[in-house]
Amino acid sequence: MKQRQLDALEQWLNERNPNQPEFTQAVRELYADITPLLEDEPAYQDASVLQCLTEADRCIEFRVCWEDDDGKIQVNRGYRVQFCGALGPYKGGIRFHPSVNQSILKFLAFEQTFKNALTGLHLGGGKGGSDFNPRGRSDREIMRFCQAFMNELYRHIGQHTDVPAGDINVGSREIGYLFGQYRRLANVFAGSLTGKDIEFGGSQVRLEATGYGLIYFLREMLSASDTCIDNKRIAISGAGNVALHAALKAIECGASVVTLSNSDGTLHDSNGIKADAIKQILKSKQRPDLEKIAKDTQADWHSDKKPWQFDCDIALPCASQNELDESDAQNLVDNGCSWLAEGANMPCTEKAIAVLNESRVANAPGKASNAGGVAVSGLEMSQNANFASLPFEELDERLQAIMKDIHNQCVKHQQTQENGWVNYRQGANVAAFKRVAAALIAQGIG
């Protein structure tokens, strides 16, 4: 019965969302875990909750025209997907990358809806961005693009409507340009974006939040297995903000980080990458040259290789969607990996997840394990509303408490537990779906 339902959903999704593989994958993964709920709770079926949750409230698409340094007019495409506002104002990042399209943003906004629900904060789910590629562009070009992007976006956002944040290639510099243009156009100084500089409404811990939160969630996973992070070997993919701050916090907690990676290959050090090398990358604020770092630190550089071929106890995929496939998952199992927590959004393919589950590797989905960023973004919104600024230590404690609560929700709502193995994906999906579905039903049709 369940397989027939999944097949019917697949056909229905593909008909309504042709050529959107990332989005349909995200929906399938959720639906596989909540099918028993749909069968047991007639209210979900009567209100067509699943159908409501697979259609965005709105998908906004717009032209972005801007002038480059040579005086030539460039044209890009901008988007904002406001997926579900049942729990609060839409909340989710903006990314600038050539790969951005409607399928990717719909999948991210769909995942964001449930990620935000798990935080316990009053946040809906959204995502946005553009196919603009900032690589090789001057600071002035990036400023002009951000201003042109906000010329349309400002009509659709606001502190009680939709509060974007940063994402890939959108850091504090870009958020500053976006916020400045919003302030000028809307003639209001309000918490319309998060990830701002401290001087004009930003929050402590925001830069570190996703990476730190990933490690806080991981510590809870290890505690549930009656072990701790001390001396564990951790393989991390990526070398961006999430990967680097997760690596630093892991080392601080006593773990050994054995890999970092980028699109060119993997940096591997079986003795553990040094914290000073990671701090130097963060300080430079440039795309890290991992091959040079390998030479400088006597680590190994492996061109065109992924991090998952090396011995490790824990894997933290922090790079991009579907970066870890079936063969990678089998490599992890063969190399002794017992825990995996996603630092990126949907980095494991469906076949990879099947391998991990069959081998009873505890694996947590990004909607749970990387929710730290949006959690602190929500706290930034609260600070902005009160014109307040909380200290680093207090916000870090609140982040730890939120990640612990998300872990507890995963454990509580899982429906299949065997010999202490926790089905984190099922627990996260069920817990988040229940909260969003309850809000939709309570608010009636529409």
Summary of the structure (lengths in Angstrom):
residues: 446
radius of gyration: 21.1
end to end distance: 30.0
largest distance: 65.3
contacts: 1601
relative contact order: 0.12
helix: 51%
strand: 17%
